[in-house]
């Protein structure tokens, strides 16, 4: 199935695969490759259409009046209009859509900054400094990767409630500045471990301390890991529902996901058109990130997955 | 740092430093290590370890956020197992994990194998299939999913056009689970990308050699692909399983926070939220959280214990 016609006969297995046999195999592959290639693309395109359909349907529905959305499988809007978007942009209960949008943006940007700072510094300790207790802390860090966060959410809420920080962004952001999302620390540790040790050893011989090495050698080299982390940090913050649902009470502070939920609850007459428009608007930044950084994202997933 | 300069400048004779110098240097390293680790350490104690202990204590109390916690021993735990809604939430979540995760991973592996070739457009297909994983857990998609599966909605219409009359899935307790399974299967892209990266590591010669020996595609799959892919499969299975236990936003949005109809979308975390943050029964919710931790812990342990029987780390030098 995955034999590769363009690959030359490999040296390692030469004893197993005779020259003649593999040539015959390649010839057979070449004749059938054209047919299978067409079949392949037809099939994969069909799968793509199924996968993309819900997203396209959302997009098209946001342009239709509600009466034409429910039960209408067509992807061509007959009476396309932006009326739904006007409704969505009006917002909810006197708070404009843009308030929610900028709230989400602020949370996303601060999350990115917090994670880039705290995770890279902590990762440097794990990857490059030899100190007693390191392996214990590393094991604990890995354990928190698998820990359901529900077990910490209740005491956290109680503490934030007692010190009057409910209905502020502090509970949503403090963990980002304290590297509480172990995924990012782990990602950066893995990346740093692959950077050549000779670099920091040379710098140490030249008299550089850890702060200098971290700032002027590690950080610049870590750019790919920082970019990948930042994209995921932003998108996860942008989509986060549970945190804002718990901590934000004042609609003027709402991030988009909980504003969206309020919007759905209030339009109980099921104004699907406006709901779709707001859903589309809420996804636009994520989709833009995806279009611009898709390589980083997909490669990040691919390599991180293998290193786990 | 001057010590190092001196040592390197004066040559090999002084490369062996006196013990007190070495001790001082080791102490400086330890200090630097803990200084750099301090953000994570602070977060670990203040946001993870401390709250974990606190919720362990709360699990043995009644606490409503206003009066002080009242010690009740094991009451919360005994109540849990006679609470029909708790049993329902465990059942719903269990079915979701047991059905959704394997179906999603089979889809991911199938598409990964389909894409694992040198044909054009592979990068594009890979990105298209990955996209739902980024947005699948968002409120937006939950809203879309609900609109697709309501009575007389497009899924209903598609059913009618092929002669199936399943009506709206959202309001039908028997159909909500398939709806959520479809939602998670739709996000097969992330494990697919990981499978694809794993498939690319399998040397092509193995397949060529197997072909020459007359092995068919089925034999090749079970004798080459699966064993070579088992570390990746292990990773995906563990992560997706643990992840599945924590489904929340889509269940909350689609059921309007109720877990209905008839408790059919009462996922574990949703019930935990209702108990803890709507009824303010924080002790009870803490007990639920700890049951979840223990269950996830046991599953993780079983995965790692069983891995030596089916996960092969050969050839990759790991």
Interface residues (C-beta under 8 A of the other chain):
Chain A: X1 X2 X3 X4 X6 X7 X10 X12 X13 X16 X17 X18 X21 X22 X25 X37 X40 X41 X43 X44 X47 X48 X51 X52 X54 X55 X57 X58 X61 X69 X70 X71 X72 X73 X117 X118 X119 X121 X122 X124 X125 X126 X129 X130 X131 X132 X134 X137 X140 X141 X144 X146 X147 X148 X149 X150 X151 X152 X153 X154 X155 X156 X157 X158 X159 X161 X174 X175 X177 X178 X179 X180 X185 X204 X205 X207 X208 X209 X210 X214 X235 X239 X241 X242 X245 X246 X256 X257 X258 X260 X261 X264 X265 X272 X275 X276 X278 X279 X280 X282 X283 X286 X287 X290 X294 X295 X297 X298 X301 X302 X303 X305 X306 X308
Chain B: X1 X2 X4 X5 X8 X29 X30 X32 X33 X34 X35 X36 X37 X39 X40 X41 X42 X43 X44 X46 X47 X48 X50 X51 X52 X54 X55 X58 X65 X111 X113 X114 X115 X116 X117 X118 X119 X121 X123 X125 X126 X127 X128 X129 X130 X131 X132 X134 X135 X137 X138 X139 X140 X141 X143 X144 X145 X147 X148 X150 X152 X153 X154 X156 X157 X158 X186 X190 X193 X194 X196 X197 X198 X199 X201 X202 X203 X204 X205 X206 X207 X208 X209 X211 X212 X217 X220 X232 X235 X236 X238 X239 X242 X245 X246 X248 X249 X252 X253 X256 X269 X272 X273 X276 X277 X282 X285 X286 X288 X289 X290 X292 X293 X296 X300
